[in-house]
């Protein structure tokens, strides 16, 4: 019973603190795993910079893309942003 509780706790920690996104590398899709800066149950993230060759302009982002980037910035990089300027988009580009 004790081992089961320990295993359940480790799984919960992995869910809360591990995340991933998919990136196009050399023509192949690779899964990039990372440790989150803040705990959340969300595990899959979207890094807009991992797949686009060109930088998206902040004024051309859809509401969905904006939310995805904000989530990635917060949980992957630890950056809280409202994504209002192009500089905010660039700040979220860091690896």
Biopython code that builds the backbone (N, CA, C, O; Angstrom):
import numpy as np
from Bio.PDB.StructureBuilder import StructureBuilder

atoms = [
    (1, "UNK", "N", (0.820, -1.189, 0.000)),
    (1, "UNK", "CA", (0.000, 0.000, 0.000)),
    (1, "UNK", "C", (0.869, 1.260, 0.000)),
    (1, "UNK", "O", (0.553, 2.244, -0.668)),
    (2, "UNK", "N", (1.965, 1.215, 0.758)),
    (2, "UNK", "CA", (2.864, 2.351, 0.837)),
    (2, "UNK", "C", (3.516, 2.635, -0.520)),
    (2, "UNK", "O", (3.671, 3.791, -0.913)),
    (3, "UNK", "N", (3.893, 1.569, -1.227)),
    (3, "UNK", "CA", (4.506, 1.720, -2.548)),
    (3, "UNK", "C", (3.522, 2.322, -3.541)),
    (3, "UNK", "O", (3.901, 3.120, -4.399)),
    (4, "UNK", "N", (2.259, 1.937, -3.419)),
    (4, "UNK", "CA", (1.219, 2.480, -4.297)),
    (4, "UNK", "C", (1.040, 3.979, -4.067)),
    (4, "UNK", "O", (0.884, 4.737, -5.025)),
    (5, "UNK", "N", (1.061, 4.405, -2.825)),
    (5, "UNK", "CA", (0.946, 5.828, -2.504)),
    (5, "UNK", "C", (2.136, 6.620, -3.021)),
    (5, "UNK", "O", (1.982, 7.731, -3.530)),
    (6, "UNK", "N", (3.311, 6.047, -2.890)),
    (6, "UNK", "CA", (4.528, 6.703, -3.393)),
    (6, "UNK", "C", (4.473, 6.811, -4.912)),
    (6, "UNK", "O", (4.810, 7.851, -5.480)),
    (7, "UNK", "N", (4.051, 5.742, -5.561)),
    (7, "UNK", "CA", (3.946, 5.760, -7.020)),
    (7, "UNK", "C", (2.916, 6.790, -7.478)),
    (7, "UNK", "O", (3.145, 7.514, -8.447)),
    (8, "UNK", "N", (1.782, 6.855, -6.781)),
    (8, "UNK", "CA", (0.741, 7.831, -7.127)),
    (8, "UNK", "C", (1.252, 9.253, -6.943)),
    (8, "UNK", "O", (0.947, 10.129, -7.752)),
    (9, "UNK", "N", (2.020, 9.490, -5.896)),
    (9, "UNK", "CA", (2.583, 10.820, -5.648)),
    (9, "UNK", "C", (3.584, 11.194, -6.743)),
    (9, "UNK", "O", (3.613, 12.343, -7.183)),
    (10, "UNK", "N", (4.395, 10.247, -7.182)),
    (10, "UNK", "CA", (5.364, 10.513, -8.250)),
    (10, "UNK", "C", (4.667, 10.806, -9.577)),
    (10, "UNK", "O", (5.090, 11.684, -10.328)),
    (11, "UNK", "N", (3.612, 10.076, -9.854)),
    (11, "UNK", "CA", (2.845, 10.328, -11.080)),
    (11, "UNK", "C", (2.228, 11.720, -11.028)),
    (11, "UNK", "O", (2.250, 12.446, -12.022)),
    (12, "UNK", "N", (1.680, 12.095, -9.880)),
    (12, "UNK", "CA", (1.070, 13.422, -9.732)),
    (12, "UNK", "C", (2.105, 14.521, -9.922)),
    (12, "UNK", "O", (1.829, 15.533, -10.565)),
    (13, "UNK", "N", (3.298, 14.325, -9.365)),
    (13, "UNK", "CA", (4.371, 15.305, -9.556)),
    (13, "UNK", "C", (4.765, 15.410, -11.022)),
    (13, "UNK", "O", (5.006, 16.506, -11.528)),
    (14, "UNK", "N", (4.831, 14.276, -11.699)),
    (14, "UNK", "CA", (5.179, 14.285, -13.122)),
    (14, "UNK", "C", (4.128, 15.041, -13.927)),
    (14, "UNK", "O", (4.465, 15.820, -14.818)),
    (15, "UNK", "N", (2.872, 14.813, -13.615)),
    (15, "UNK", "CA", (1.798, 15.502, -14.339)),
    (15, "UNK", "C", (1.847, 17.002, -14.071)),
    (15, "UNK", "O", (1.681, 17.804, -14.991)),
    (16, "UNK", "N", (2.072, 17.382, -12.826)),
    (16, "UNK", "CA", (2.064, 18.803, -12.468)),
    (16, "UNK", "C", (3.298, 19.555, -12.951)),
    (16, "UNK", "O", (3.209, 20.744, -13.258)),
    (17, "UNK", "N", (4.445, 18.888, -13.024)),
    (17, "UNK", "CA", (5.690, 19.592, -13.301)),
    (17, "UNK", "C", (6.393, 19.203, -14.602)),
    (17, "UNK", "O", (7.459, 19.746, -14.894)),
    (18, "UNK", "N", (5.842, 18.294, -15.383)),
    (18, "UNK", "CA", (6.451, 17.935, -16.664)),
    (18, "UNK", "C", (5.508, 18.327, -17.786)),
    (18, "UNK", "O", (4.294, 18.149, -17.688)),
    (19, "UNK", "N", (6.078, 18.860, -18.846)),
    (19, "UNK", "CA", (5.291, 19.235, -20.010)),
    (19, "UNK", "C", (6.054, 18.894, -21.268)),
    (19, "UNK", "O", (7.225, 18.518, -21.224)),
    (20, "UNK", "N", (5.367, 19.032, -22.395)),
    (20, "UNK", "CA", (6.037, 18.768, -23.669)),
    (20, "UNK", "C", (5.372, 19.561, -24.781)),
    (20, "UNK", "O", (4.238, 20.023, -24.653)),
    (21, "UNK", "N", (6.106, 19.705, -25.873)),
    (21, "UNK", "CA", (5.558, 20.243, -27.112)),
    (21, "UNK", "C", (6.245, 19.533, -28.262)),
    (21, "UNK", "O", (7.308, 18.935, -28.094)),
    (22, "UNK", "N", (5.637, 19.604, -29.413)),
    (22, "UNK", "CA", (6.208, 18.952, -30.588)),
    (22, "UNK", "C", (6.864, 20.004, -31.475)),
    (22, "UNK", "O", (6.321, 21.088, -31.687)),
    (23, "UNK", "N", (8.050, 19.660, -31.989)),
    (23, "UNK", "CA", (8.817, 20.586, -32.809)),
    (23, "UNK", "C", (9.297, 19.876, -34.066)),
    (23, "UNK", "O", (9.620, 18.689, -34.037)),
    (24, "UNK", "N", (9.339, 20.597, -35.145)),
    (24, "UNK", "CA", (9.830, 20.073, -36.408)),
    (24, "UNK", "C", (11.338, 20.279, -36.447)),
    (24, "UNK", "O", (11.815, 21.413, -36.490)),
    (25, "UNK", "N", (12.075, 19.195, -36.431)),
    (25, "UNK", "CA", (13.541, 19.233, -36.452)),
    (25, "UNK", "C", (14.047, 18.369, -37.598)),
    (25, "UNK", "O", (13.817, 17.159, -37.614)),
    (26, "UNK", "N", (14.728, 18.978, -38.549)),
    (26, "UNK", "CA", (15.312, 18.258, -39.679)),
    (26, "UNK", "C", (14.284, 17.387, -40.404)),
    (26, "UNK", "O", (14.597, 16.267, -40.809)),
    (27, "UNK", "N", (13.071, 17.891, -40.567)),
    (27, "UNK", "CA", (12.028, 17.165, -41.279)),
    (27, "UNK", "C", (11.269, 16.153, -40.456)),
    (27, "UNK", "O", (10.298, 15.571, -40.938)),
    (28, "UNK", "N", (11.686, 15.932, -39.230)),
    (28, "UNK", "CA", (11.006, 14.994, -38.335)),
    (28, "UNK", "C", (10.335, 15.749, -37.194)),
    (28, "UNK", "O", (10.825, 16.788, -36.752)),
    (29, "UNK", "N", (9.222, 15.223, -36.727)),
    (29, "UNK", "CA", (8.554, 15.807, -35.573)),
    (29, "UNK", "C", (9.121, 15.160, -34.321)),
    (29, "UNK", "O", (9.059, 13.943, -34.148)),
    (30, "UNK", "N", (9.677, 15.997, -33.451)),
    (30, "UNK", "CA", (10.260, 15.515, -32.208)),
    (30, "UNK", "C", (9.458, 16.042, -31.032)),
    (30, "UNK", "O", (8.915, 17.145, -31.084)),
    (31, "UNK", "N", (9.387, 15.259, -29.987)),
    (31, "UNK", "CA", (8.729, 15.681, -28.757)),
    (31, "UNK", "C", (9.784, 16.248, -27.823)),
    (31, "UNK", "O", (10.758, 15.575, -27.486)),
    (32, "UNK", "N", (9.581, 17.494, -27.408)),
    (32, "UNK", "CA", (10.500, 18.165, -26.499)),
    (32, "UNK", "C", (9.852, 18.182, -25.109)),
    (32, "UNK", "O", (8.797, 18.785, -24.913)),
    (33, "UNK", "N", (10.493, 17.520, -24.160)),
    (33, "UNK", "CA", (9.988, 17.435, -22.788)),
    (33, "UNK", "C", (10.714, 18.484, -21.952)),
    (33, "UNK", "O", (11.914, 18.701, -22.122)),
    (34, "UNK", "N", (9.984, 19.130, -21.051)),
    (34, "UNK", "CA", (10.586, 20.147, -20.200)),
    (34, "UNK", "C", (9.960, 20.127, -18.811)),
    (34, "UNK", "O", (8.884, 19.564, -18.607)),
    (35, "UNK", "N", (10.648, 20.747, -17.866)),
    (35, "UNK", "CA", (10.133, 20.902, -16.512)),
    (35, "UNK", "C", (9.441, 22.256, -16.450)),
    (35, "UNK", "O", (10.026, 23.279, -16.807)),
    (36, "UNK", "N", (8.203, 22.257, -15.997)),
    (36, "UNK", "CA", (7.413, 23.484, -15.936)),
    (36, "UNK", "C", (7.921, 24.402, -14.831)),
    (36, "UNK", "O", (8.406, 23.947, -13.795)),
    (37, "UNK", "N", (7.802, 25.681, -15.073)),
    (37, "UNK", "CA", (8.161, 26.678, -14.069)),
    (37, "UNK", "C", (7.083, 26.808, -12.995)),
    (37, "UNK", "O", (7.378, 27.161, -11.853)),
    (38, "UNK", "N", (5.834, 26.521, -13.362)),
    (38, "UNK", "CA", (4.699, 26.584, -12.440)),
    (38, "UNK", "C", (3.873, 25.312, -12.625)),
    (38, "UNK", "O", (3.732, 24.844, -13.755)),
    (39, "UNK", "N", (3.326, 24.740, -11.559)),
    (39, "UNK", "CA", (2.540, 23.514, -11.707)),
    (39, "UNK", "C", (1.201, 23.767, -12.398)),
    (39, "UNK", "O", (0.547, 24.782, -12.156)),
    (40, "UNK", "N", (0.812, 22.846, -13.247)),
    (40, "UNK", "CA", (-0.482, 22.858, -13.907)),
    (40, "UNK", "C", (-0.759, 21.446, -14.403)),
    (40, "UNK", "O", (0.164, 20.667, -14.638)),
    (41, "UNK", "N", (-2.041, 21.124, -14.560)),
    (41, "UNK", "CA", (-2.398, 19.807, -15.078)),
    (41, "UNK", "C", (-2.223, 19.724, -16.594)),
    (41, "UNK", "O", (-2.226, 18.628, -17.155)),
    (42, "UNK", "N", (-2.070, 20.865, -17.259)),
    (42, "UNK", "CA", (-1.840, 20.847, -18.703)),
    (42, "UNK", "C", (-0.465, 20.254, -18.960)),
    (42, "UNK", "O", (0.523, 20.662, -18.349)),
    (43, "UNK", "N", (-0.410, 19.287, -19.871)),
    (43, "UNK", "CA", (0.879, 18.663, -20.177)),
    (43, "UNK", "C", (1.379, 19.025, -21.568)),
    (43, "UNK", "O", (2.579, 19.223, -21.760)),
    (44, "UNK", "N", (0.480, 19.112, -22.540)),
    (44, "UNK", "CA", (0.885, 19.425, -23.905)),
    (44, "UNK", "C", (0.770, 20.928, -24.134)),
    (44, "UNK", "O", (-0.256, 21.540, -23.838)),
    (45, "UNK", "N", (1.842, 21.507, -24.666)),
    (45, "UNK", "CA", (1.901, 22.932, -24.934)),
    (45, "UNK", "C", (2.202, 23.153, -26.403)),
    (45, "UNK", "O", (2.598, 22.231, -27.116)),
    (46, "UNK", "N", (2.011, 24.370, -26.842)),
    (46, "UNK", "CA", (2.277, 24.728, -28.225)),
    (46, "UNK", "C", (3.305, 25.846, -28.258)),
    (46, "UNK", "O", (3.065, 26.940, -27.748)),
    (47, "UNK", "N", (4.434, 25.567, -28.854)),
    (47, "UNK", "CA", (5.490, 26.557, -29.030)),
    (47, "UNK", "C", (5.425, 27.026, -30.474)),
    (47, "UNK", "O", (5.886, 26.331, -31.379)),
    (48, "UNK", "N", (4.855, 28.197, -30.689)),
    (48, "UNK", "CA", (4.674, 28.718, -32.043)),
    (48, "UNK", "C", (6.010, 28.885, -32.763)),
    (48, "UNK", "O", (6.061, 28.818, -33.991)),
    (49, "UNK", "N", (7.071, 29.097, -32.027)),
    (49, "UNK", "CA", (8.382, 29.310, -32.626)),
    (49, "UNK", "C", (9.081, 28.007, -33.008)),
    (49, "UNK", "O", (10.076, 28.038, -33.731)),
    (50, "UNK", "N", (8.587, 26.877, -32.543)),
    (50, "UNK", "CA", (9.239, 25.601, -32.818)),
    (50, "UNK", "C", (8.998, 25.128, -34.242)),
    (50, "UNK", "O", (9.777, 24.332, -34.766)),
    (51, "UNK", "N", (7.930, 25.604, -34.878)),
    (51, "UNK", "CA", (7.577, 25.086, -36.192)),
    (51, "UNK", "C", (7.532, 26.141, -37.287)),
    (51, "UNK", "O", (7.671, 25.809, -38.464)),
    (52, "UNK", "N", (7.345, 27.378, -36.932)),
    (52, "UNK", "CA", (7.265, 28.434, -37.935)),
    (52, "UNK", "C", (8.649, 28.972, -38.235)),
    (52, "UNK", "O", (9.413, 29.287, -37.323)),
    (53, "UNK", "N", (8.969, 29.077, -39.504)),
    (53, "UNK", "CA", (10.243, 29.641, -39.891)),
    (53, "UNK", "C", (10.264, 31.145, -39.721)),
    (53, "UNK", "O", (11.305, 31.723, -39.409)),
    (54, "UNK", "N", (9.131, 31.780, -39.923)),
    (54, "UNK", "CA", (9.065, 33.227, -39.787)),
    (54, "UNK", "C", (8.349, 33.608, -38.492)),
    (54, "UNK", "O", (7.542, 32.845, -37.961)),
    (55, "UNK", "N", (8.654, 34.770, -38.013)),
    (55, "UNK", "CA", (8.086, 35.250, -36.757)),
    (55, "UNK", "C", (6.708, 35.840, -37.037)),
    (55, "UNK", "O", (6.558, 36.685, -37.919)),
    (56, "UNK", "N", (5.711, 35.396, -36.290)),
    (56, "UNK", "CA", (4.356, 35.909, -36.440)),
    (56, "UNK", "C", (4.254, 37.279, -35.794)),
    (56, "UNK", "O", (4.777, 37.506, -34.703)),
    (57, "UNK", "N", (3.584, 38.177, -36.471)),
    (57, "UNK", "CA", (3.361, 39.511, -35.930)),
    (57, "UNK", "C", (2.237, 39.454, -34.911)),
    (57, "UNK", "O", (1.237, 38.769, -35.128)),
    (58, "UNK", "N", (2.388, 40.165, -33.803)),
    (58, "UNK", "CA", (1.439, 40.100, -32.702)),
    (58, "UNK", "C", (0.038, 40.520, -33.152)),
    (58, "UNK", "O", (-0.952, 39.987, -32.650)),
    (59, "UNK", "N", (-0.058, 41.443, -34.068)),
    (59, "UNK", "CA", (-1.379, 41.897, -34.513)),
    (59, "UNK", "C", (-2.084, 40.880, -35.413)),
    (59, "UNK", "O", (-3.281, 41.014, -35.664)),
    (60, "UNK", "N", (-1.374, 39.879, -35.895)),
    (60, "UNK", "CA", (-1.967, 38.846, -36.749)),
    (60, "UNK", "C", (-2.312, 37.562, -35.995)),
    (60, "UNK", "O", (-2.817, 36.612, -36.593)),
    (61, "UNK", "N", (-2.045, 37.526, -34.692)),
    (61, "UNK", "CA", (-2.333, 36.331, -33.904)),
    (61, "UNK", "C", (-3.825, 36.231, -33.617)),
    (61, "UNK", "O", (-4.483, 37.228, -33.321)),
    (62, "UNK", "N", (-4.344, 35.018, -33.710)),
    (62, "UNK", "CA", (-5.738, 34.794, -33.327)),
    (62, "UNK", "C", (-5.806, 34.726, -31.800)),
    (62, "UNK", "O", (-4.778, 34.600, -31.134)),
    (63, "UNK", "N", (-7.008, 34.808, -31.256)),
    (63, "UNK", "CA", (-7.164, 34.707, -29.801)),
    (63, "UNK", "C", (-6.655, 33.363, -29.289)),
    (63, "UNK", "O", (-6.048, 33.290, -28.220)),
    (64, "UNK", "N", (-6.903, 32.301, -30.052)),
    (64, "UNK", "CA", (-6.441, 30.966, -29.656)),
    (64, "UNK", "C", (-4.918, 30.904, -29.633)),
    (64, "UNK", "O", (-4.332, 30.389, -28.680)),
    (65, "UNK", "N", (-4.270, 31.430, -30.685)),
    (65, "UNK", "CA", (-2.807, 31.439, -30.730)),
    (65, "UNK", "C", (-2.233, 32.264, -29.583)),
    (65, "UNK", "O", (-1.238, 31.878, -28.971)),
    (66, "UNK", "N", (-2.854, 33.385, -29.299)),
    (66, "UNK", "CA", (-2.405, 34.254, -28.211)),
    (66, "UNK", "C", (-2.457, 33.496, -26.874)),
    (66, "UNK", "O", (-1.512, 33.569, -26.088)),
    (67, "UNK", "N", (-3.542, 32.778, -26.618)),
    (67, "UNK", "CA", (-3.683, 32.017, -25.374)),
    (67, "UNK", "C", (-2.651, 30.897, -25.299)),
    (67, "UNK", "O", (-2.085, 30.644, -24.236)),
    (68, "UNK", "N", (-2.406, 30.224, -26.425)),
    (68, "UNK", "CA", (-1.419, 29.149, -26.443)),
    (68, "UNK", "C", (-0.018, 29.672, -26.141)),
    (68, "UNK", "O", (0.735, 29.046, -25.395)),
    (69, "UNK", "N", (0.329, 30.823, -26.722)),
    (69, "UNK", "CA", (1.648, 31.403, -26.500)),
    (69, "UNK", "C", (1.789, 31.878, -25.064)),
    (69, "UNK", "O", (2.833, 31.677, -24.442)),
    (70, "UNK", "N", (0.742, 32.509, -24.530)),
    (70, "UNK", "CA", (0.773, 32.974, -23.138)),
    (70, "UNK", "C", (0.978, 31.795, -22.191)),
    (70, "UNK", "O", (1.768, 31.890, -21.252)),
    (71, "UNK", "N", (0.276, 30.685, -22.426)),
    (71, "UNK", "CA", (0.445, 29.493, -21.598)),
    (71, "UNK", "C", (1.847, 28.922, -21.697)),
    (71, "UNK", "O", (2.444, 28.553, -20.686)),
    (72, "UNK", "N", (2.376, 28.849, -22.916)),
    (72, "UNK", "CA", (3.737, 28.343, -23.113)),
    (72, "UNK", "C", (4.744, 29.226, -22.379)),
    (72, "UNK", "O", (5.634, 28.724, -21.692)),
    (73, "UNK", "N", (4.601, 30.532, -22.527)),
    (73, "UNK", "CA", (5.535, 31.467, -21.878)),
    (73, "UNK", "C", (5.502, 31.313, -20.358)),
    (73, "UNK", "O", (6.543, 31.306, -19.701)),
    (74, "UNK", "N", (4.317, 31.193, -19.821)),
    (74, "UNK", "CA", (4.184, 31.098, -18.358)),
    (74, "UNK", "C", (4.745, 29.790, -17.824)),
    (74, "UNK", "O", (5.551, 29.793, -16.894)),
    (75, "UNK", "N", (4.330, 28.686, -18.398)),
    (75, "UNK", "CA", (4.688, 27.392, -17.814)),
    (75, "UNK", "C", (6.043, 26.868, -18.273)),
    (75, "UNK", "O", (6.716, 26.182, -17.504)),
    (76, "UNK", "N", (6.458, 27.162, -19.474)),
    (76, "UNK", "CA", (7.758, 26.689, -19.961)),
    (76, "UNK", "C", (8.879, 27.626, -19.543)),
    (76, "UNK", "O", (9.937, 27.180, -19.099)),
    (77, "UNK", "N", (8.643, 28.947, -19.685)),
    (77, "UNK", "CA", (9.706, 29.916, -19.459)),
    (77, "UNK", "C", (9.565, 30.698, -18.151)),
    (77, "UNK", "O", (10.513, 31.353, -17.716)),
    (78, "UNK", "N", (8.395, 30.632, -17.526)),
    (78, "UNK", "CA", (8.181, 31.382, -16.295)),
    (78, "UNK", "C", (7.945, 32.860, -16.532)),
    (78, "UNK", "O", (8.139, 33.671, -15.627)),
    (79, "UNK", "N", (7.525, 33.223, -17.751)),
    (79, "UNK", "CA", (7.301, 34.622, -18.117)),
    (79, "UNK", "C", (5.802, 34.891, -18.143)),
    (79, "UNK", "O", (5.064, 34.246, -18.888)),
    (80, "UNK", "N", (5.354, 35.838, -17.334)),
    (80, "UNK", "CA", (3.954, 36.265, -17.372)),
    (80, "UNK", "C", (3.852, 37.461, -18.317)),
    (80, "UNK", "O", (4.501, 38.484, -18.101)),
    (81, "UNK", "N", (3.045, 37.331, -19.352)),
    (81, "UNK", "CA", (2.894, 38.383, -20.340)),
    (81, "UNK", "C", (1.456, 38.433, -20.827)),
    (81, "UNK", "O", (0.739, 37.433, -20.785)),
    (82, "UNK", "N", (1.045, 39.600, -21.287)),
    (82, "UNK", "CA", (-0.271, 39.751, -21.900)),
    (82, "UNK", "C", (-0.170, 39.674, -23.416)),
    (82, "UNK", "O", (-1.184, 39.683, -24.114)),
    (83, "UNK", "N", (1.056, 39.598, -23.921)),
    (83, "UNK", "CA", (1.333, 39.462, -25.349)),
    (83, "UNK", "C", (0.721, 40.604, -26.152)),
    (83, "UNK", "O", (-0.047, 40.380, -27.087)),
    (84, "UNK", "N", (1.071, 41.820, -25.778)),
    (84, "UNK", "CA", (0.523, 43.003, -26.440)),
    (84, "UNK", "C", (1.460, 43.595, -27.477)),
    (84, "UNK", "O", (1.008, 44.280, -28.394)),
    (85, "UNK", "N", (2.758, 43.344, -27.352)),
    (85, "UNK", "CA", (3.724, 43.918, -28.285)),
    (85, "UNK", "C", (4.531, 42.816, -28.958)),
    (85, "UNK", "O", (4.546, 41.672, -28.504)),
    (86, "UNK", "N", (5.195, 43.177, -30.040)),
    (86, "UNK", "CA", (6.039, 42.219, -30.748)),
    (86, "UNK", "C", (7.204, 41.786, -29.873)),
    (86, "UNK", "O", (7.680, 40.656, -29.985)),
    (87, "UNK", "N", (7.662, 42.668, -29.011)),
    (87, "UNK", "CA", (8.740, 42.325, -28.084)),
    (87, "UNK", "C", (8.313, 41.208, -27.139)),
    (87, "UNK", "O", (9.129, 40.365, -26.767)),
    (88, "UNK", "N", (7.025, 41.195, -26.745)),
    (88, "UNK", "CA", (6.510, 40.116, -25.887)),
    (88, "UNK", "C", (6.588, 38.776, -26.614)),
    (88, "UNK", "O", (6.927, 37.759, -26.010)),
    (89, "UNK", "N", (6.274, 38.775, -27.908)),
    (89, "UNK", "CA", (6.350, 37.546, -28.704)),
    (89, "UNK", "C", (7.809, 37.080, -28.784)),
    (89, "UNK", "O", (8.092, 35.889, -28.657)),
    (90, "UNK", "N", (8.716, 38.011, -28.992)),
    (90, "UNK", "CA", (10.138, 37.670, -29.071)),
    (90, "UNK", "C", (10.669, 37.129, -27.744)),
    (90, "UNK", "O", (11.492, 36.214, -27.724)),
    (91, "UNK", "N", (10.191, 37.702, -26.638)),
    (91, "UNK", "CA", (10.611, 37.266, -25.314)),
    (91, "UNK", "C", (10.237, 35.802, -25.100)),
    (91, "UNK", "O", (10.961, 35.069, -24.426)),
    (92, "UNK", "N", (9.119, 35.377, -25.664)),
    (92, "UNK", "CA", (8.660, 33.989, -25.515)),
    (92, "UNK", "C", (9.364, 33.040, -26.475)),
    (92, "UNK", "O", (9.064, 31.846, -26.493)),
    (93, "UNK", "N", (10.274, 33.540, -27.254)),
    (93, "UNK", "CA", (11.006, 32.730, -28.222)),
    (93, "UNK", "C", (12.173, 31.994, -27.561)),
    (93, "UNK", "O", (12.666, 31.010, -28.113)),
    (94, "UNK", "N", (12.618, 32.446, -26.406)),
    (94, "UNK", "CA", (13.776, 31.847, -25.731)),
    (94, "UNK", "C", (13.588, 30.357, -25.543)),
    (94, "UNK", "O", (12.465, 29.873, -25.398)),
    (95, "UNK", "N", (14.682, 29.643, -25.547)),
    (95, "UNK", "CA", (14.629, 28.195, -25.294)),
    (95, "UNK", "C", (15.220, 27.897, -23.964)),
    (95, "UNK", "O", (15.273, 26.736, -23.558)),
]
sb = StructureBuilder()
sb.init_structure("model")
sb.init_model(0)
sb.init_chain("A")
sb.init_seg("    ")
for serial, (resi, resn, name, xyz) in enumerate(atoms, 1):
    if name == "N":
        sb.init_residue(resn, " ", resi, " ")
    sb.init_atom(name, np.array(xyz, "f"), 0.0, 1.0, " ", f" {name:<3s}", serial, name[0])
structure = sb.get_structure()
